[in-house]
């Protein structure tokens, strides 16, 4: 005990600034790790770390790297900056319209759709649904085909009581993820929280459609989740018993404004520029005109 007291007496309390400037070269160590990990992953990275301070004079401080992730990047191209909108088209023009979307820009080359109908979700085993999704994901990913995936409930819900219990590896081939409210249930949707870091890091779009905001028929300005549109499309031979897989002749037009958090999946033959872009621009002009009159 006396020896421990003598050792403890030689240690004094110092500030973080003093620690970094004297005993621990933390900026240099982190800079080295950032360069090393960036070379290993081939892209900018972000680190999560913990610094464990020594408790005795003869011990050493320890730097622990907890996680290394690809750094999320929002493109700064002129095209991406131009994709700003607030207007949401009705179900005559969009298959999905959301006021709670993540990501920014256009999500291109997506012509495959995997979805779980509300009826299937309500009546069938969600564990089996997750297994079928995992199998489809594996097949499409091997073929290099990004897809849109949609279902009621929370994606990644662990026990399946509030959503489909998939892990990230079960849907990591998706290019755009949609979750919709469960009819008759008060289930707070995840809004991408279960896979938030992966969504940002790998540039995947995410949209949430809430039940009390879903549009009726062709109402504009409201949220849309048009399962009947996907139901009308022919299925592929390798879809599951519970999970449907459809493939369109041309890629879907999927656009998200990361600032307003609006996101849309346009129906074939209903171009975004015409049915959203031009309408949104006209509404903006009206707002400016009325504002100048006030």
N, C-alpha and C positions, 0 to 999 in steps of 0.2 A: 504493500500500500504506500509506503514512504517513497519507494522508487517511482511509482506512478504519479505521486503528487509532485515530485521534483521535475518529472518530464512535462506534466501539465503546466507547471509554473513557467516553463521556458517558451510556451506558446502564447502569443498575444492575439487579441481580436483585431482584424484589419478589414478595410473596406474592399469591395470587389475591384475598384479602380486600383488600389494599392496592390492587390493580389496579381492582377493582370500585368501591371507594369513592373513587378519585381519577381515574384516566384514562378508564375505560370505564363509562358508565352502563348496564351490562348489564341490571339489573332493569327499568329504565324502557323500554329498547329491546325487551325480550322481552314486557313487558306490552302495549306498543303493537302488536307483531306478533300477539299472541294475540287482542287485540280486533279487529284488522283481519281476520285470517283467520276468526275466528268469525262476523263479519258476512258475509264472502264465502261461507262454506259453510252458514251458517244453523244452526250447532250448535256446542257446545264442541269445541275442537280441542286437539291436543298437537303440540308442535314438536320437531324434532330439529335441533340447530344446532351450529356449530363456530365458535370464536373464534380468528382468526389474528392473533397479536400482531406488531406492527411490529418490524422488525430494525434500522432506522436512525432517528435522531431526527426526520428530516424526513418519514418515512413515516407512514401512518395505520393504526390497528388495523382489522381487517375482521371483520364479523359475517356469517356465511354461514348461511342457512336451508336445511337439507338436505332435510327432509321436513315436510309438513303433513298430519296425519291426523285424521279425526273421532275424538273421544274416546269410548272404550268406556264404556258405562254399564250397570250391573247394576240392574235395576229394584228399587225398595225398596217396592213395593206389598205390601199384606197378603197378597194371593194368591201372589205370588212367594216371600215369606218362608215361606209354608205348604208350599211344594213341596220338602220335605226328606224324603229316603228313602234306605234302604240295600238294601232287599230287591229282588231281581230276579226277575221271573216267568219261567217256562219258555216254550218255543216254542208251547205250547197257547194262550198269551195274548199273547205279544209276537212281533213280526216282527224286532225288533232289541233286544238288551239288552246294555249295555256297562258296564264298570267304569272306562273311560277316556274319559269324555265331557267336552266343553267347552261352556260356555254356562250359562244358568240360567233356569228357568221353563218355560212352555209355548210351543211353537212351533206357531202356529195357522194355519189356512187352507191347509194343504198336503194336496192330494188327488192330486197327480201324482207319479209315481215313475219315475225314469230309472235303469236298472241294467244292469250287465254281468254275465252269468252266469259262474261259475267256469270252465265249459267253453269259453265264447267267449274269455275272458281268456287261457286257456292255449293256444289253438290259432289265434288270429287276430291280424292286424296291429294293434298297439296305437296306431300312428299313425292308422289308419283309424277305430279306436274313438274316438280323441280328436276327429277331424273330425266324426263323427256326433254326438257329445255337444255339440260347439260349435254345430252346426246346430239341434239340439233346444233348447239353451239360448237361442239367439237367438229362436226362435219363441215359446217359453213366456214369455220376458221381455217380448217385444213385446205379449203378451196379458195381462201383469201377473199371471202365475201362478207362484208360488213352488213349488218341487218338492223332493223328497227324492232324492238321488243316491247310489248304492251300487255298489261294485266291489271286487274283490280288489286288493291291492297299494297302493302309495303314490300318492295323488293329487298330481300335479305333479312326478313323477319326470321329470327332464329328458330322459333318453335312452330311456325306455320299458323299461328292463331290470328295473325293480323296481315298475313301476306304470304307470298311464295318463298319458302326457305332455301333460296339459292345462296351459294357462296360466290365470291367474285370470279373464281375460275370457271363457274358454270355459265357466266354471261360475258366473259371478257372479250368476246368477238363482236359484241354489239357496237354499233356506231351511234345509236340514239335510243334512249330508254324512256318509257312512258309508264307512269303509275296513275291509276284512276281510283276514285272513291268507291267504296263498297256500298252497294245499295242497301238501305235499311240498317246500316251499322255506322256507329260514330267512331271511325278509325282515323286518328290523325296520321296523315301520310308523311313519309320520311323526307320528301323533297331532296332525295339524293344523299341524305346524311350517312347512310350505312356504307356507301362507297364513294364518299365525297372526294377524298384525295385522289383515288384512281380516276374518277370522272374528270377532274381538273388536269391531272398529269398527262393523261392520254388523249385529251381533246375530245371527249365523248359528250354528246348532248343529253340533257335530262329534262323532262317536263312532267309536272304534276297537274292533274285535272281534278278539281274538287267538286263534289256532288251538288252543293248548293249554288254552284256557279256554271253548271253545264247548260249549254244552250238547248232550247227546244227548236226542232226543225231547222229553219235557216236564219235564226236570230243572229245578227252581227253584234260584235262587241262582247260576247259571252264566251265562256270556255266550251270546248268541243272534245268529245271522245267518241268518234263514230265507229263503233264495233260493227255495225251493220254494213258499212262500206267494205270492210275487210272480209266479212262473211260472204259478200257477193262475188268475191274473186275466186277463181279455181285454185284448188290446193295442189301441192306438189306430192309426188308418190311417196316420199319418205317422211311425211309428217307423222306425229305421234297419235295415239288414240285420244289423248286429252288436249294436246297442244297443236294448234294449227300453224302451218307454214305456207305462206303464199308468196308468189314471185311475180312482180309486175314487169311489163314489157320494157318500161323505161324507168330510170331512177326517180325516186320521189324527190320533190323539192322541199327541203327542210331548212328552215331559217330561224335563228334565235338572235334577239337583241339582248346582249348581256347587261345593258344599262337599264332598260325598262323591264327586263325579265319576261318579255313577250316571246312566245315560241309558236311556230305553226308548221304543220305538215300538210302541204297542199295536195289536193286530189289531182289526178292526171287531167291534163287539158285546162287546168286553172292556174295559170302562171302567177307567181308571187308579185312580180312587178306590176301586173295589171290589177289584180284583185286585192292587193294589200298596199304595195308601194304607192300607186297613184292615188288611191283613196286616202291613205295616210297623209300624203303631201297636200291634198285638197283640204283635209280637215285642219292641217297645220296652218294653211293660208287663211282659213276661216277664223281660227283662233287669233291669228295676228290681226286680221281686219277688225274683229270685234274688240280686241284689246285696244286698238288704236282709237276706237270710237268712245271708249269708256273714259 
